[in-house]
Amino acid sequence: MSSSEATKGVRRGKRRFDVLPLLPVLIAGLTVLPVAVVVSALFTPSPEVWLHLWRTILPDMLTNTVLLLAGVGTGTLLLGVGLAWLTTTCDFPGRRSFTWLLVLPMAVPAYIMGFIYTAIFDFAGPVQTLIRELGLGIAVPQIRSPAGAILVMTLVLYPYVYLLARAGFEEQSGTAFEAARSLGAGRSRLFFRLALPLARPSIAAGVALALMEALADFATVRHFNFPTMSDGILRVWHGLMDLQAASEMAGLLAIFALVLLLAEKRSRSRRAYHQSKGRRPGIPAQRLSGWRGIAATALCSVVLIAAFGLPLAQLIHWATRELAVLTPGTFAVYARLAANSLTLSAAAALLTVALALLMISLSRLKGSRVSGYATRLVTIGYSIPGAVIAVGILILLAAIDRAANTLAVSWLNVTPGLILTGSLVGLIYAYGVRFMAVAYSGVESSMDKISPNTVLAGRALGARPLRLTLKIKLPLMLPGIIAAAILVFVDVMKELPITVVLRPMGYDTLAVWVWQMSSESLWTATALPALAIVLAGLLPIRLLLRIGTAHR
């Protein structure tokens, strides 16, 4: 090769632009874009819209939202931390079983728990009917009330706090507790002065997760006649078909969620608690005998029955009645609903896991500060309510459809109509934004477990990055990737606000069917779809328990 040819080759190499480092930035941008669109609506407010909302529904919804967050936060904190402390530091009959059984309520979505409790404890339900027949004269509190909504959400969401608080307690050293007890500190003083501060970051994270789930809910609060901001967005969109008003309310709700997220991170960063490294015995368990042991077992049993046993038993009862009168036509409807849910869940799981794997691989291969920021932004969607994401994507798709129709008319003199709005593309895109954090955390944790020596050995043998990923990293990461895909799969199957807003006309899923039938008090018609959702929800719990057992 001549010197001039070599010089040209070098120049061509210098002009070559590598687009791979930009892919994580592009994925993060697409994830954040719907939220940014909604928040930007607040910068161009419509005074007449806000005036109308303020005169009608907005004050009550703001008050209800704050009340819901305060009630659910307090309830999940007390119940989750109390049960975590009890099962970690006390030995009582059934403790080993309750340790994992108390996680099962996570499998029951709040909107399913809500209509089950309404059916059981409402005026026409079996509890009040039995009380009237026996002439007991017991006054049963109204279940369709703010207290009923807070109770149901607390029973569903306390496992978030329970799991993380229990992990925080289990990580603590028993040596410090023995030293404090030798100085005369009682068990209650040890809890408030030592164990609780050390577990504070874990507890704060658990409460924040519970509050974000409560903030995102719309079906449960609507069922209990307790409208919040999330419910208001769908009321404005479905009732008024006013996208501008819905987008501005969604922007306000997004600010709520972001403030909550920042407050949680700030509360953990302002005070740091460190523990010594190394293997150490955990907090010594105190044996509870006599009435104390019976009381501990009874408490765990009551919570488990109220949060999981009762809903499951009621669903099985309704499902048995439904199966007895099931017709081929009804079976075909259920089969179509299940097929739609499975299709959407599988597509969303594959998309999110593939994008998460691509982002993590490229950010580590072509690491830069920009890609590092992108990987942080991509997880923001999980903290944003589904109704906000749905409205943001609806605005984006409507803008794209308008632009496409304008171009089609000017170039081809045809009007194609709605192309993306009301399509499965927008629906799966919304699922990707909402649950990218779930896939990302699962894939990232699996990649972190790969030994650097294994990668270095592959490089020493001449393996290129792509071959290294396909032949070494992917096989080692496969269990974690499957676990992440299952988590996304189940979350999508339970997701309701996004599906209600963005689904194509007549395209119902199991979750949408349950919501529609429960709104009309057709309890038995909800049984089989609701039971399928609950059973599917047990899959990630099984994964969590296996992971927890493996780390012990």
Buried (B, 14 or more C-beta within 10 A) or exposed (E): EEEEEEEEEEEEEEEEEEEEBBBBBEBBBBBBBBBEBBBEBBEEEBEEBBEBBEEEBBEEBBEBBEBBBEBBBEBBBEBBBBBBBBBBBBBBBBBEEBBBBBBBBBBBBBBBBBBBBBBBBBEEBEBBEEBEEEEEEEEEEBBBEBBBBBBBBBBBBBBBBBBBBBBBBBBBBBEBBEEBBEEEBEEEEBBEEBBBEBBBBBBBBBBBBBBBBBBBBBBBBBBBEBBBBBBBBBBBBEEEEBBBBBBBBBBBBBBBBBEBBEEBEEBBEEEEEEEEEEEEEBBEBEEBEEEEBEEBBEBBBEBBEBBBBBBBEBBEEBBEEBEEEEEEEEEEBBEBBBEBBBBBBBBBBBBBBBBBBBBBBBBBBBEBEEBEBBBEBBBBBBBBBBBBBBBBBBBBBBEBBEEBBEEBEEEEEEEEEBBBBBBBBBBBBBBBBBBBBBBBBBBBBBBEEBEEEEBEEBEEEEBEBEEBBEEBBBEBBEEBBBBBBBBBBBBBBBBBBBBBBBBBEEBBBBBBBBBBBBBEEEBBBBBBBBBBBBEBBBBBBBBBBEEBEEEE
